[in-house]
């Protein structure tokens, strides 16, 4: 029996089409009253078409639903009526998305907007304007106009949605470096870990809280492998989630033959994907020191280096102290912004 294939239901890039509703048509109508033999024009305007909006939902973690439905159209506006009555506006369509979703126009690659807060609303496609009825066209020289306007078509857009997790701290490392174990030790988050590659198939979030209940969000990113920036392994799929983080923790397996070289390889993958990732404040953590006899060769000049065992808890308090330092910095930046 071969190894059972593991699948992931995490989806962070999808293509969809959105379309605003068509505006309702204006109408041609004339008053028909018993004592008004020559009733004037009273055809009403059509209602505007509905809009398509996106709204942030903090409970959603993936774009999976958009793989089942890829076309969203708002309701058309209703036609006008007699007595200058305006047609009803078409109903809007509201799409719920996870926080961190970025919307791109697939035609030119431009960014339409992004959803960062729960309840935040973003207009994706505007409905068409309703047409004018013949009452709008009456003039002193044309008292019985028999013209009206048709409603305008709504906007139609082909969009690409990319989910970029909103986390303050990103844990970066090769498979089996112990990122999931460290996240669990720091936050108490129950994450899966085992001794085989790609245990983590989706980004795992954890929340660290200090004694004042102030919090900072950590994200355990699926293991990057050499060549991830060129599409190998799972790394390319999840490298985008590092872009939103403010701080990075490089997690290295101290028991490997050359963990210092692993750090250089990780940096190269990040540099190849987006050089600005290496400008983020960071620390380097040699994990699994309970499995080695000496730390003599585990030094990286110019880097803040820590030696821990996430499994046994050895020196993990040092990492907590760094996170408390970053949390203070984060709170200060939010107060001054």
CORURBEL-V521490 format. One record per residue. N is the residue number from 1. SS is DSSP state (A for helix, B for strand, O for the rest). PHI is phi in whole degrees, 0 to 359 (999 if undefined). Layout:
n=N ss=SS phi=PHI
n=N ss=SS phi=PHI
//
This chain:
n=1 ss=O phi=999
n=2 ss=O phi=282
n=3 ss=O phi=296
n=4 ss=O phi=294
n=5 ss=O phi=287
n=6 ss=O phi=261
n=7 ss=O phi=243
n=8 ss=O phi=240
n=9 ss=O phi=259
n=10 ss=O phi=275
n=11 ss=O phi=232
n=12 ss=O phi=234
n=13 ss=B phi=219
n=14 ss=B phi=216
n=15 ss=B phi=247
n=16 ss=B phi=224
n=17 ss=B phi=236
n=18 ss=B phi=237
n=19 ss=B phi=214
n=20 ss=O phi=288
n=21 ss=O phi=290
n=22 ss=O phi=286
n=23 ss=O phi=292
n=24 ss=O phi=290
n=25 ss=O phi=283
n=26 ss=O phi=288
n=27 ss=O phi=237
n=28 ss=O phi=260
n=29 ss=O phi=206
n=30 ss=B phi=235
n=31 ss=O phi=298
n=32 ss=O phi=232
n=33 ss=B phi=237
n=34 ss=O phi=303
n=35 ss=O phi=254
n=36 ss=B phi=234
n=37 ss=O phi=296
n=38 ss=O phi=242
n=39 ss=O phi=296
n=40 ss=O phi=278
n=41 ss=B phi=291
n=42 ss=O phi=220
n=43 ss=O phi=289
n=44 ss=O phi=273
n=45 ss=O phi=281
n=46 ss=O phi=284
n=47 ss=O phi=281
n=48 ss=O phi=291
n=49 ss=O phi=288
n=50 ss=O phi=289
n=51 ss=O phi=259
n=52 ss=B phi=249
n=53 ss=B phi=240
n=54 ss=B phi=251
n=55 ss=B phi=224
n=56 ss=B phi=284
n=57 ss=O phi=230
n=58 ss=O phi=293
n=59 ss=O phi=273
n=60 ss=O phi=270
n=61 ss=O phi=235
n=62 ss=O phi=208
n=63 ss=O phi=261
n=64 ss=A phi=306
n=65 ss=A phi=302
n=66 ss=A phi=282
n=67 ss=A phi=278
n=68 ss=O phi=265
n=69 ss=O phi=226
n=70 ss=O phi=240
n=71 ss=B phi=233
n=72 ss=B phi=229
n=73 ss=B phi=234
n=74 ss=O phi=282
n=75 ss=O phi=286
n=76 ss=O phi=288
n=77 ss=O phi=288
n=78 ss=O phi=273
n=79 ss=O phi=293
n=80 ss=O phi=291
n=81 ss=O phi=229
n=82 ss=O phi=285
n=83 ss=O phi=58
n=84 ss=O phi=58
n=85 ss=O phi=284
n=86 ss=O phi=272
n=87 ss=O phi=293
n=88 ss=O phi=290
n=89 ss=O phi=289
n=90 ss=O phi=293
n=91 ss=O phi=288
n=92 ss=O phi=285
n=93 ss=B phi=248
n=94 ss=B phi=242
n=95 ss=B phi=258
n=96 ss=B phi=269
n=97 ss=B phi=225
n=98 ss=O phi=291
n=99 ss=O phi=294
n=100 ss=O phi=100
n=101 ss=B phi=280
n=102 ss=B phi=251
n=103 ss=B phi=250
n=104 ss=B phi=246
n=105 ss=B phi=280
n=106 ss=O phi=289
n=107 ss=O phi=284
n=108 ss=O phi=236
n=109 ss=O phi=79
n=110 ss=O phi=287
n=111 ss=B phi=273
n=112 ss=B phi=279
n=113 ss=B phi=166
n=114 ss=B phi=214
n=115 ss=B phi=253
n=116 ss=O phi=240
n=117 ss=O phi=232
n=118 ss=O phi=297
n=119 ss=O phi=87
n=120 ss=O phi=296
n=121 ss=B phi=243
n=122 ss=B phi=226
n=123 ss=B phi=284
n=124 ss=B phi=257
n=125 ss=B phi=214
n=126 ss=O phi=273
n=127 ss=O phi=287
n=128 ss=O phi=285
n=129 ss=O phi=280
n=130 ss=O phi=292
n=131 ss=O phi=283
n=132 ss=O phi=276
n=133 ss=O phi=278
n=134 ss=A phi=291
n=135 ss=A phi=298
n=136 ss=A phi=286
n=137 ss=A phi=257
n=138 ss=O phi=289
n=139 ss=B phi=223
n=140 ss=O phi=302
n=141 ss=O phi=264
n=142 ss=B phi=222
n=143 ss=O phi=274
n=144 ss=O phi=231
n=145 ss=O phi=295
n=146 ss=O phi=246
n=147 ss=O phi=241
n=148 ss=O phi=205
n=149 ss=O phi=250
n=150 ss=O phi=278
n=151 ss=O phi=293
n=152 ss=O phi=280
n=153 ss=O phi=289
n=154 ss=O phi=281
n=155 ss=O phi=295
n=156 ss=B phi=233
n=157 ss=B phi=227
n=158 ss=B phi=260
n=159 ss=B phi=243
n=160 ss=B phi=246
n=161 ss=B phi=254
n=162 ss=B phi=237
n=163 ss=B phi=264
n=164 ss=O phi=240
n=165 ss=O phi=305
n=166 ss=O phi=266
n=167 ss=O phi=222
n=168 ss=O phi=277
n=169 ss=B phi=234
n=170 ss=B phi=250
n=171 ss=B phi=265
n=172 ss=B phi=241
n=173 ss=O phi=182
n=174 ss=B phi=288
n=175 ss=O phi=305
n=176 ss=O phi=69
n=177 ss=O phi=279
n=178 ss=O phi=100
n=179 ss=A phi=298
n=180 ss=A phi=296
n=181 ss=A phi=295
n=182 ss=A phi=293
n=183 ss=A phi=300
n=184 ss=A phi=297
n=185 ss=A phi=293
n=186 ss=A phi=277
n=187 ss=A phi=239
n=188 ss=O phi=80
n=189 ss=O phi=292
n=190 ss=O phi=278
n=191 ss=O phi=239
n=192 ss=O phi=285
n=193 ss=O phi=213
n=194 ss=O phi=199
n=195 ss=O phi=268
n=196 ss=O phi=208
n=197 ss=O phi=298
n=198 ss=O phi=58
n=199 ss=O phi=303
n=200 ss=O phi=273
n=201 ss=O phi=257
n=202 ss=O phi=222
n=203 ss=O phi=298
n=204 ss=B phi=256
n=205 ss=B phi=257
n=206 ss=B phi=220
n=207 ss=B phi=243
n=208 ss=B phi=262
n=209 ss=B phi=241
n=210 ss=O phi=269
n=211 ss=O phi=294
n=212 ss=O phi=266
n=213 ss=O phi=67
n=214 ss=O phi=286
n=215 ss=B phi=232
n=216 ss=B phi=221
n=217 ss=B phi=262
n=218 ss=B phi=251
n=219 ss=B phi=230
n=220 ss=B phi=273
n=221 ss=O phi=271
n=222 ss=O phi=309
n=223 ss=O phi=306
n=224 ss=B phi=276
n=225 ss=O phi=239
n=226 ss=O phi=299
n=227 ss=O phi=95
n=228 ss=A phi=300
n=229 ss=A phi=294
n=230 ss=A phi=256
n=231 ss=O phi=102
n=232 ss=O phi=276
n=233 ss=O phi=64
n=234 ss=O phi=262
n=235 ss=A phi=302
n=236 ss=A phi=299
n=237 ss=A phi=298
n=238 ss=A phi=246
n=239 ss=A phi=300
n=240 ss=A phi=298
n=241 ss=A phi=286
n=242 ss=A phi=285
n=243 ss=O phi=299
n=244 ss=O phi=277
n=245 ss=O phi=289
n=246 ss=O phi=261
n=247 ss=B phi=226
n=248 ss=B phi=235
n=249 ss=B phi=244
n=250 ss=B phi=278
n=251 ss=B phi=252
n=252 ss=B phi=245
n=253 ss=B phi=277
n=254 ss=O phi=294
n=255 ss=O phi=277
n=256 ss=O phi=284
n=257 ss=O phi=297
n=258 ss=O phi=217
n=259 ss=A phi=294
n=260 ss=A phi=296
n=261 ss=A phi=294
n=262 ss=A phi=299
n=263 ss=A phi=298
n=264 ss=A phi=296
n=265 ss=A phi=294
n=266 ss=A phi=298
n=267 ss=A phi=299
n=268 ss=A phi=294
n=269 ss=A phi=295
n=270 ss=A phi=293
n=271 ss=A phi=296
n=272 ss=A phi=292
n=273 ss=A phi=280
n=274 ss=O phi=199
n=275 ss=A phi=304
n=276 ss=A phi=292
n=277 ss=A phi=297
n=278 ss=A phi=279
n=279 ss=A phi=272
n=280 ss=O phi=288
n=281 ss=B phi=295
n=282 ss=B phi=208
n=283 ss=B phi=228
n=284 ss=B phi=243
n=285 ss=B phi=242
n=286 ss=B phi=271
n=287 ss=B phi=264
n=288 ss=O phi=68
n=289 ss=A phi=291
n=290 ss=A phi=290
n=291 ss=A phi=259
n=292 ss=O phi=239
n=293 ss=O phi=265
n=294 ss=O phi=218
n=295 ss=O phi=255
n=296 ss=O phi=304
n=297 ss=O phi=266
n=298 ss=O phi=258
n=299 ss=O phi=223
n=300 ss=O phi=228
n=301 ss=O phi=304
n=302 ss=O phi=86
n=303 ss=O phi=245
n=304 ss=O phi=279
n=305 ss=B phi=245
n=306 ss=B phi=228
n=307 ss=B phi=238
n=308 ss=O phi=220
n=309 ss=B phi=231
n=310 ss=O phi=296
n=311 ss=O phi=288
n=312 ss=O phi=268
n=313 ss=O phi=91
n=314 ss=B phi=298
n=315 ss=O phi=63
n=316 ss=A phi=295
n=317 ss=A phi=300
n=318 ss=A phi=295
n=319 ss=A phi=290
n=320 ss=A phi=300
n=321 ss=A phi=295
n=322 ss=A phi=297
n=323 ss=A phi=295
n=324 ss=A phi=297
n=325 ss=A phi=297
n=326 ss=A phi=293
n=327 ss=A phi=296
n=328 ss=A phi=299
n=329 ss=A phi=296
n=330 ss=A phi=298
n=331 ss=A phi=296
n=332 ss=A phi=295
n=333 ss=A phi=295
n=334 ss=A phi=292
n=335 ss=A phi=288
n=336 ss=A phi=267
n=337 ss=O phi=275
//
